[in-house]
């Protein structure tokens, strides 16, 4: 193998490594968003369940009233975090020349 082709191979491997890191980061970001969505959905279902079966119990009613806006907040924070992280990942990929 010549010295030129050896250095070309090293450059390609480095580029592939960066590309794989970007892909892994993007997939991890998507998994995190899905975890936020799952948490928000669970909290909203729990909140609606508390409200449905609270009857005259003020504690369950209060839990239901609190759980619903908190679930919306969790979803909003998850989406905001996803978008911010996606922007950072794309900027890193752009800086790396990908």
N, C-alpha and C positions, 0 to 999 in steps of 0.2 A: 504494500500500500504506500502510495506517495504521501509526502508531508502535506500537500495541498488537500488531497481527498480526506486525510485524517482530520484536518482542521475543519473541513466542511461538515464532516460527520459530527464532530463535537458541537458545532454551531447548530446543526439540525436537532441534535439531542437536547440542547439547552432550550431551543424554541419549543420543542415538543413538551418539555418539562413545564415550561411556563404555560403553554396552552392547556395541559392537563390540570394544572393548579387553578386556572381560571374556570375551567369546566367544573371541577370539584367545588369551588367556592360558590359558583352559581347554583349548583344542585343543593348544596347545604342551605343556601339562602331560601330556595324554594321549599325545602323541608321545614324550615323554621316558620315560614309564612303559613304552611299547612297546619303546623302545630298551633299557631295563634288562632286560625280559623276554627280548628277543632275545639280549642278551649272556649272560644267565644260562643260557639254553638252549644256546647255543653252547659255553659253558664246560663244562656238564654232559655234553654229547655228546662233547666232546674228552676229558674226564676218563674217561668210560666207554670210549672208544676206546683211550686209553692203558692202562687196566687190562686190556682185552680182549687187546690185542696185545703187552703187555709181556713175556710169557714169563718169562724169568729175568733180565731187565734191571731192576735196582733203581731206576734213574733214571726210567724210564717209569712204573714202579709208583708211585713217589713223586709224580711229576707228576699221575697220575690221582687219587691219594688227596688231594692238595692242591686240585686243580681242583674236585672235587665240593662240598666245604663252602664254597669261595670262591664258587661259583655260587649256592648258597643264600643266602649273605651279600649278593651283588649283588642278587638278587631281593628280599630283605628290605629292603635300603636303598632300592631303587627304589620299592617299595610304600609304605614309610614317608614318603619324600620326596613321592610323589604325594598321599598323604592330607593331609600337612601343607600342601602348596601349594594343594590344593583348598580346604581350610579357610580359608586366607588369601584366596584369590580370592573365595570366597563372602562373607567378612566385608567385603571391599572393595566388593563389589556391594551388600551390605546397607547399608553406610555411604553409598553413593552414591544409595540410594533405589530400587534396582532389585529 
